[in-house]
C-alpha cells in the first residue's frame, strides 16, 4: 500500500458530465471544451457517447464533436459505446478507445439498460471481439460499485465478479464507479481489499461522484491502495439523477489540487483547468460545482 | 496511528460561521439555531463571540443570545474571548468554556489583531489566569497553521511553538486551524508529525475550512493520526474573507456522513443536522454550502 508518484486523470466531463446537465451546449462549445482540456495537459478525454440518441439526446451530436476536435497526438480520445452499432460509429468518427458499461447491481442494470448483468456482458461481447481485431483498447465502467439507489449497499464480491468478467473479456481497465456518490473511505477500503486480491491496481481506475462530498477522501484512500487512474470532470460537471441539485463527478480541479499538494505528478495545469471550469459553467448558465473554482472566481 | 472509535464534533457555526456571513440574522434565529444543534446531539457548541462590537458587529448581540438559549445540561456552550473584558462578559452571560485565538503567522497576527504573536500571548495571559481561578476551561485556536494569505506556507515548527506556549499557559486544547482552507493531506501529515511529537493527540483539535474542497481528506488524514476532536459548522456556514464566494468551515453534515461511514461514533443525528443546515441557510438567504445538504434538498 504505497501511493503512486504519478497519476492519470481520465477526464469524463465532455461525456459523463455534459450528459447529465439540464442544458445541452452547442457542438462548437463541446469542441472548444475538449480542446481546452487537451491544452491543459489531460491525456485521456472521454469526448462523446455513441448511445441511442433516443435515450441520451445530449449526445446526438457525437460525430460532429469528434470531427471538430483539434486532435492532439498526446491525447487519447475515447467514446462510450454500448453496442456494435455505437462502436462502429465511434471508430468511424476517430475514437482512439472505447468504453462499455456494466453495473454491479442487478436492479440498476435492469432499470438502466433493461438487461441483467449477465445479459449486459453478453451484449458487449461483439464490441470486445471487434475491438480486439481492430486493436482498439476497451475500458469498462462498473456502476453502482458501492451503493445502488434501488438495492442499497452492494457486496464487494458482486463488484469483483463483474470486474473480473470484464477483464477476462479483454477490457484493459475497469473503472470502479460510485455512481451516486454515497461511498465513504470505509467502503472504498472494503471494496479495494476485495478487488485487489484478484485484479492488479494497474488494471483499475476509480470513478467517484461528489454527491455527498466524500470524493476526495475516497480518492485519498484509493491512492493509499496504489490506484493511479482517477476519473474526474472539469468544474464538477454533471449531476445526480437521483438527487436534483446535487453535485456530479468529482471536479478535476479539486482532485488536481490535492494531487499537487501530495507531490503526485499528473502533467495537468491547474490554472488552465480552473479557467476551463468557468468557461463551461458559464456556457451552462450555472456556477462551477467545485469549491476550488468558486474560491478562484474570475 | 490508529483511528479513534469516537469523535467529538465541536460546532462553530453560530460563532465562526455566522460571524463570516454577509447577513446578520436576528437574535431569535441564532437562539433557535443553537437549540437545534444541541437537540441534534452536539455537546460542544461555540455560541457567541465577546469581541469588540466595533470589529465584529455580527456578534454585538452575544449577551442576548447566551441569555436566550434553552440550556441543555449535556452541552458545553463556549464563547470566544480575546481579552479580560470579553472573558468577564462571557462568564456573566453563562459561558461554560471560553476560547482565545493566536496565529502561527506573524503577518496575519499583525494584520488581524495588531499584535505580534508573542504580544498576543501576553494579552491572553490575564484571561488564562482568571479562568484558572474560576475553573473555566480555555480552548485556543491557532490560525493560519498551514498557509497564511500574506506569508504563504507556515513552518510546522512555528505552529508547534505557538501551540506549546498555549498549552503551557493552561489551555486544555489547541485547535490547529486551516483558516483559508488551503492545506492538503500532505500538509496535515507534515504538521501532525511535528506537533504530535510534543503534544498528545487528546490536547489537539483540527479546525479546517473547505475553501479548496480538501476538508474531508484532511480530516481523514488527521483521524489516522489519532485526532478525535474536529471543528465544523452546520451547513458549511461562513466564508473566506480572502476569497469571496468561497466555502467556509467544513460542514458538520459532511464530516458526520464520513464518520458514520467509518463507524466512528459521535452521538449526533445526521438528519437533524441536515434539517438545521437548511433552516439556517434559508434564514441567510442562500443555499447550504455543503454537498450533502444540497443532495438532500427539502
Interface residues (C-beta under 8 A of the other chain):
Chain A: X181 X183 X184 X185 X186 X187 X210 X211 X212 X213 X214 X216 X217 X219 X220 X221 X240 X243 X244 X245 X246 X247 X251 X254 X257 X258 X260 X261 X262 X263 X287 X290 X291 X292 X294 X295 X296 X297
Chain B: X181 X183 X184 X185 X186 X187 X210 X211 X212 X213 X214 X216 X217 X219 X220 X221 X240 X243 X244 X245 X246 X247 X251 X254 X257 X258 X260 X261 X262 X263 X287 X290 X291 X292 X294 X295 X296 X297
